[in-house]
Each structure stands twice: as structure tokens, then as C-alpha cells.
Amino acid sequence: MRGVVADGAGGPEVLSLGEMPDPVAGPGEVVLEVAATAVNRADLLQRQGFYPPPPGASDVIGLECSGTVAEVGEGVEGWSVGDEACALLAGGGYAERVAVPAGQLMPVPAGLDLVTAAALPEVACTVWSNVFMVAGLRPDEHLLVHGGAGGIGTMAIQVAHALGATVFATAGSAEKLELCRELGADVAISYRDEDFVEVVKERTDGHGADVVLDNMGAKYLARNVDVLALEGRLVVIGMQGGTKAELDLSVLLRKRAAVIATSLRARPVESKAAICAAVVEHVWPLVADGRVRPIVHRTLPLAEAASAHALLESGDASGKVLLTTGA
Ligand SMILES: NC(=O)c1ccc[n+]([C@@H]2O[C@H](COP(=O)([O-])OP(=O)(O)OC[C@H]3O[C@@H](n4cnc5c(N)ncnc54)[C@H](OP(=O)(O)O)[C@@H]3O)[C@@H](O)[C@H]2O)c1
């Protein structure tokens, strides 16, 4: 089959289309004929040599895809050859075929085309697992989403808004702030021109954010803890602003607050399967009734993976960048 190969670690130009062996469905796995995959920030890091795949995972880049079941491994129930699905992957999505544990397959939400479905697994699973399963956001609470116009942010705003929470979102340009508002953010905050701590406290009469979903890591740690409400939960999922910072435990202690950091990719198969099942139960109905929609910035052929990486790296994209195989 064809797939994206990397000529060493480096810039987007190391990526090109090459030949590679077809995957085989092991016990409990299916092979999907990939229709589309999507570019994630983690893919950029993997390409640069900083984020190796977990043990046993394909070394081909790609954490999600949509496609048609082409082979069903021993012991798999509920999926047949020809079924359409989307999937959360530990790797291998940038190829014509990929093997995936059956628990990480999800049906295509009603009303969505197969290619667009590739925009959903990573963001839906990340948002549902962190904001709802880990941080337990409730409808009467305030959520602060950093990077509201990104892939994760566009999903977090929509799901939290649909479930009744008040949503604050940060973004870097007027156009992206507008997108956050369109998707349901009650307050959109420019991370360039405004202090998000001040804005959130002012708009909540000093209460603060009950949950913060953070992509910045070290750079925002002190301010994220500052903006937390009593018994607030800060969930760090990205380190775009570095990995090391000082944490004033006395502030956490006074607020009875929590700082949690998680990674989806390294979770065991059973844990990913539980997240996928929860996403199908809670998020798919919101997609089917139109309250949550995938935000796709651009769709390119798989052969243009290098351009897709350059686009995400430029910071110009809002939402997801997809790659199609033509299948
Ligand atoms: N831990 C996990 O399991 C997990 C899973 C998935 C993703 N992630 C991480 O989550 C983060 C978001 O992923 P993504 O797919 O949404 O990436 P993305 O689409 O590339 O979005 C990146 C976001 O970062 C925002 N940003 C840049 N500088 C910022 C700043 N100073 N303050 C606030 N936001 C800033 C951008 O905002 P503008 O576009 O408005 O400038 C953009 O929304 C990444 O760090 C990714 O690695 C983690």
C-alpha cells in the first residue's frame, strides 16, 4: 500500500508518499481502508523526532482516520467487511490501510460524510475524556478553553455549550475570536490583547473558571491556577508554552483545586475503548442533531501531507486539516 514516509526527522519536507507493507488484522483488530486522516499537533512533533509512537504502535504518523472495514480479525464482534467507521489510532493513519483495535472504531455519526468523519475521533475523544470524564464539567459551571479556534478548542466549545455550561475561549485573531463566538463561546478573549484571568473573573463576578482546558502548559500555569474557581480543575493537555514552571501549592490548597495532565495516545487499549464508547454515547447524538459540527479548515490529498503540516505549523488554520487517500 501507499503511505506517508519520513526521510529522517525534520521540517515538513521530510514527508513524502512511499510504499509500505499492508497491515494485517491481529486478534481483536480490524483493518480499515482509509478514506481520510487528519493532522494533529502531535504529528508535527513526531515528524520532528520528539514524540515517538508508543511501544507496538505503527511508526507511520496519524492518530485518527475514517474508512471502510476491509478485514476483521479473530474475536471481533459487531463489525463486518464494508462497514463505514472512524477510528482513534495510536499511529498509522497517514496510509491507505491501517490496523486498529476494534474498541477504537466508532460508527460515522448520522448525517456525516465519510471523509469529514476523520475530523472527529481525536478531538471528540480528547474533549470528552478530559473535560467531562476527568474534570467532570457540569452544566451550571464555567469552562475556559484555551486555543478555542483550534481542532480541540472548536470541539470543546461546542460540546460544553450544547450541554449547558458557560464557555470562555481564548484565540489569537479577530476572525478566530468570531469563530469561537459562532460555535457557542459566551465570551471570546484575545490572548494577544487581553488578560484572560481579568476577563473571566470580571465576567463571573470573581467566581473564576470551574474547569480550564489548557494547551499551553508552563507559560499559562500560574495564570491558569489564578483563574480557577474554588474546587476548580485545570486539565493540561498540551505544552505549546513549555514543560517546566513553578506551581504555588498554597493557591491550589486554598482553592481545594486540582491540576491534572493527561495524554490520550499512551493510554491502554481498554481505556481508549471506554473513551470511544462514551463519545459515541454522549457526543455523536450532538453531531447527529447538528448541535456539534466538525470544523474542517482544509482538505488535501495524502500526497500533500508536507503542505498540510506546514499549514498547521503556520497557525493559520481554524479547526482541522484533513488528508484524503482517494479511496
Ligand atoms: N494530551 C492529549 O491527549 C492531547 C490530545 C490532542 C491534542 N492535544 C494538544 O492539544 C493542543 C491543541 O491541539 P489542536 O489539535 O487543537 O491543535 P491546533 O488545531 O493546531 O490548535 C493550536 C491552538 O493553539 C492556540 N494557541 C497558540 N498560542 C496560544 C496562546 N498563547 N494562548 C492560547 N492559545 C494559543 C492556537 O490559537 P490561534 O489559532 O487562535 O492562534 C490554536 O487554537 C495541542 O497542544 C495538542 O498537542 C493533546
The ligand as a Gaussian input file, in Angstrom:
#p B3LYP/6-31G(d) Opt

LIG

0 1
 N       -2.931000      15.323000      25.763000
 C       -3.666000      14.850000      24.787000
 O       -4.160000      13.742000      24.854000
 C       -3.901000      15.683000      23.581000
 C       -4.741000      15.231000      22.552000
 C       -4.967000      16.081000      21.457000
 C       -4.345000      17.318000      21.412000
 N       -3.514000      17.693000      22.419000
 C       -2.859000      19.010000      22.427000
 O       -3.862000      19.986000      22.471000
 C       -3.380000      21.171000      21.841000
 C       -4.387000      21.647000      20.820000
 O       -4.460000      20.677000      19.785000
 P       -5.175000      21.025000      18.426000
 O       -5.300000      19.790000      17.656000
 O       -6.371000      21.834000      18.702000
 O       -4.086000      21.953000      17.729000
 P       -4.306000      23.159000      16.695000
 O       -5.553000      22.963000      15.929000
 O       -3.029000      23.324000      15.990000
 O       -4.537000      24.406000      17.662000
 C       -3.492000      25.002000      18.383000
 C       -4.110000      26.109000      19.169000
 O       -3.132000      26.761000      19.987000
 C       -3.590000      28.070000      20.136000
 N       -2.595000      28.969000      20.700000
 C       -1.389000      29.339000      20.196000
 N       -0.788000      30.224000      21.025000
 C       -1.651000      30.416000      22.058000
 C       -1.613000      31.210000      23.238000
 N       -0.558000      31.996000      23.543000
 N       -2.664000      31.167000      24.095000
 C       -3.737000      30.373000      23.833000
 N       -3.828000      29.583000      22.734000
 C       -2.785000      29.611000      21.864000
 C       -3.994000      28.460000      18.739000
 O       -4.803000      29.606000      18.790000
 P       -4.943000      30.609000      17.489000
 O       -5.118000      29.719000      16.290000
 O       -6.142000      31.430000      17.812000
 O       -3.673000      31.393000      17.437000
 C       -4.745000      27.201000      18.311000
 O       -6.094000      27.274000      18.675000
 C       -2.034000      20.828000      21.235000
 O       -1.028000      21.280000      22.100000
 C       -2.060000      19.320000      21.181000
 O       -0.783000      18.752000      21.221000
 C       -3.298000      16.897000      23.481000

